[in-house]
Amino acid sequence: MFFFIALVVCLGTVTMIKNAQGAAGSVVIVNFSVPVDPGSSNFVDGAVNYAIGQNASAIVLEMNTPGGLLSDMLSIVNSIARANQSGIPTYTFVLPNGLAASAGSYIAMATNKIFMGPGSAIGPSTPIVVGGSALEQNHTQAAMLQLMVSLADRWGRNNATAYDMVQKDEAFTANEAFN
C-alpha cells in the first residue's frame, strides 16, 4: 500500500475529482500514457483497489499507449472487470493524438465506454508471439480474437470491427471507430 501511495504522490498519475454534487463519490482518473507492462498492471490494480475502497463513482483511464505484454493486459482487463463487478463503471478516454494500440485496445474494449479525442486511434490488435512457432502465433491470435469479440459484445460494440482489429491487424481513427 505504501508503494502505491508513494507512486501516486511521485508521479501524480491518479487524480481524485469530487463529483460536482458530492453525493455520488469521486472519480478516479488514471493517466495511462505508458506501455502495458508489470508496472502499469500493478498500478491499475492499485487504482481499482483505491476506487473500490473510496466507493468511487467511476474510473477513467486517460490512455495513450502503444501496447505491451499480453499477460499484463489480461491482468488489467481483470482489474477492470473487478471494478465493474463492484458497481464502479470504467471508461477509456484516448487522448487527442493518442493511441489505444495493441494491448491498449483490449483494455479500452474492456471498459464500459470508449471516448476518443481528435487525432486518436484504436488498434491494431493482432498479438505478436516473439520467438514462437506459427502454431503458437495462431493459437494466441485465435484466443485474443475471441477475447476482443466477447468484450465488444459485452458492451454492445460492433464485433465486426473488433474482429478486424485482431484478425486483419487494422486500426481505426476516432471517426472510423465511432462509425
Buried (B, 14 or more C-beta within 10 A) or exposed (E): EEEBEEBBEEEEBBBBEEEEEEEEBBBBBBBBBBBBBEEBBBBBBBBBBBBBEEEBBBBBBBBBBEBBBBEBBBBBBBBBBBBBEEEBBBBBBBBEEBBBBBBBBBBBBBBBBBBBBEEBBBBBBBBEBEEEEEEEBEBBBEEBBEBBBEBBEBEEBEBEBBBBBBBEBBBBBBEBBEE
